[in-house]
Amino acid sequence: MVKEKTELDAMASGAEELRIDGFDHVEFYVGNALQAAYYYHKGFGFDVVGYRGPETGVRDTASYVLKQNNVTLVLTSALHPGHPIAEHVHRHGDGVKCIGMKVQDARKTYETAISRGAKGVGNPVEYKGEDGAYVSASVQTYGDTIHTFVERKDYTGAFAPDYKGKKKSAGNIGLTYIDHIVGNVEAQRMESWVDFYKKVFGFYIYQYFDAKDISTQYSALVSKVMANKSGTIKLPINEPAPGVGKSQIQEYLDYYLAPGVQHIAIGTKDIIATVAQLRDRGIDFLTVPHSYYEALPERVGKIDEDIDELERHGILVDRESEGYLLQIFTKTVEDRPTLFFEIIQRKGAQGFGKGNFKALFEAVEREQAARGNL
Ligand code: FE2
């Protein structure tokens, strides 16, 4: 069952919350950043706004920065075999390496995190130039994933030092902010990552879902959502639970070969318009049976949207006490069944679409079965 947010969890951890102003960016390590950038530019409507590579004096990697409103993605490839990024891609396939967080003081945030037991993977690096000051530092989280603290108060350069600005417009399809980023971890490991976010970040358990909430006859998972008090950071952590078939979380772990980011939820103010654009641009979504929409009016009551239109686009709806939300999930966006995206529009509801878990799970299982992995 869903537990309402409670301050007790934060107080129990005893850790003062690290001041995080929000998600800064998400960096992917990929096999071919040039082509991945084309996918997010053409498919998801991101502008290409920055580049770093041999032409900017960086000899061994190439990175593209993509931006749409408050969502920034960075795609990075290695240019030589044996480079750690090449090894990361060899092991995991394309995937998320870094969940970047905006901070006021990267050095202090890093030092506090380290003093509370985080493992440092990038000492604070400070850049000072004509375009202002930029500081970043990184700590390890689940699997090979890291958090980078980014401080760029008066920094006016392109994304980060060594990057040069680029301008390739895609037309803005209304993706406005990162709502939450979900991690999959191994069975029996969720609690230790919950503790990590409590102790190191001072985050609290915003909501949790047990196996009864998120199961079908085949597979199950459990999930706890870690968040900061301002709600600008929400990081659900999933672990597989036993079922008749293979949990979708276990399928992820079998292909990513480590814990890692399962999905990135991006907010929009008009999900119908945004999803219509995404579909036109060739993005594939999970399918929802007609029976879901037959049952919808009774389940969610009165909503502003036309149900036939929602069905045409495959958009899901869930009602909570404070309002409702609309959401939809892409198919996995890598060859390995690992990462996918969620598009979400909140109309008062602050949850994660619990009423849709069953329909969503069944849709995921149809995909798993098609891959021979159920
Ligand atoms: Fe989600």
Residues whose N, C-alpha, C, O or C-beta is under 5 A from the ligand:
A	BS01	FE2	A265 E342
